[in-house]
């Protein structure tokens, strides 16, 4: 299972990407996170449903003061991914 999530609000310039990478170390997920030109952050998480949900909940908790909206979409898994990192 995989999820693609778009976060909006005060999510750029506040350590969101670094926090997501740090939080990912506590969960068996792989994927990436990046800033978008429109001010949102895009995050792709791949793993078991339970691992992804726990990871996204921790991201929400850690960045709650910055997230105004979150749009999540299920995607196909990407077996080529290793680890979790900042891209783009």
C-alpha positions as CSV (number, residue, x, y, z in Angstrom):
1,X,0.0,0.0,0.0
2,X,1.1,3.6,-0.6
3,X,-0.3,7.0,0.0
4,X,0.4,10.4,-1.6
5,X,-0.4,13.2,0.7
6,X,-0.6,17.0,0.0
7,X,-0.2,19.3,3.0
8,X,-1.2,23.0,2.9
9,X,-0.9,25.8,5.4
10,X,2.3,27.1,6.9
11,X,4.2,24.0,5.8
12,X,7.3,25.4,4.0
13,X,10.2,27.0,5.8
14,X,9.2,25.4,9.1
15,X,11.2,22.1,9.0
16,X,8.4,20.0,7.7
17,X,10.5,17.9,5.4
18,X,13.2,17.3,7.9
19,X,10.6,16.4,10.5
20,X,9.0,13.9,8.1
21,X,12.3,12.2,7.5
22,X,13.0,12.1,11.3
23,X,9.5,10.7,12.0
24,X,9.9,8.1,9.2
25,X,12.9,6.6,11.1
26,X,10.5,5.4,13.7
27,X,8.2,3.6,11.2
28,X,8.8,0.8,8.7
29,X,7.9,3.1,5.7
30,X,9.8,4.2,2.7
31,X,9.2,7.2,0.4
32,X,9.9,10.8,0.0
33,X,8.8,14.4,0.8
34,X,9.2,17.6,-1.2
35,X,8.1,21.2,-1.4
36,X,5.8,22.2,-4.2
37,X,5.9,25.6,-6.0
38,X,2.4,26.4,-4.8
39,X,3.4,26.4,-1.1
40,X,2.2,22.9,-0.3
41,X,4.3,19.9,0.7
42,X,3.9,16.6,-1.1
43,X,4.7,13.3,0.7
44,X,4.7,9.7,-0.6
45,X,4.7,6.9,1.9
46,X,4.9,3.2,1.1
47,X,4.5,0.3,3.5
48,X,1.9,-1.6,5.3
49,X,-1.4,0.1,5.9
50,X,-0.8,0.1,9.6
51,X,2.8,1.5,9.2
52,X,1.6,4.3,6.9
53,X,-1.3,5.3,9.1
54,X,0.9,5.4,12.2
55,X,3.6,7.4,10.3
56,X,1.1,9.9,9.0
57,X,-0.5,10.3,12.4
58,X,2.9,11.1,13.9
59,X,3.6,13.6,11.1
60,X,0.2,15.3,11.9
61,X,1.0,15.4,15.6
62,X,4.5,16.8,15.1
63,X,3.4,19.5,12.6
64,X,-0.1,20.2,13.8
65,X,0.5,23.9,14.3
66,X,1.4,24.3,10.6
67,X,-1.0,22.0,8.7
68,X,-4.3,23.6,7.7
69,X,-5.4,20.9,5.2
70,X,-4.3,17.4,4.3
71,X,-5.4,15.6,1.1
72,X,-4.4,11.9,0.9
73,X,-4.8,9.5,-2.0
74,X,-4.0,5.8,-2.2
75,X,-1.4,4.9,-4.8
76,X,0.4,1.8,-6.1
77,X,3.4,0.8,-4.1
78,X,6.9,1.5,-5.5
79,X,9.3,-1.4,-4.8
80,X,12.2,0.7,-6.1
81,X,12.2,2.9,-3.0
82,X,14.7,2.5,-0.2
83,X,14.5,4.6,2.9
84,X,12.7,7.9,3.3
85,X,14.2,11.1,2.1
86,X,13.8,14.7,0.9
87,X,13.6,15.0,-3.0
88,X,13.4,17.7,-5.5
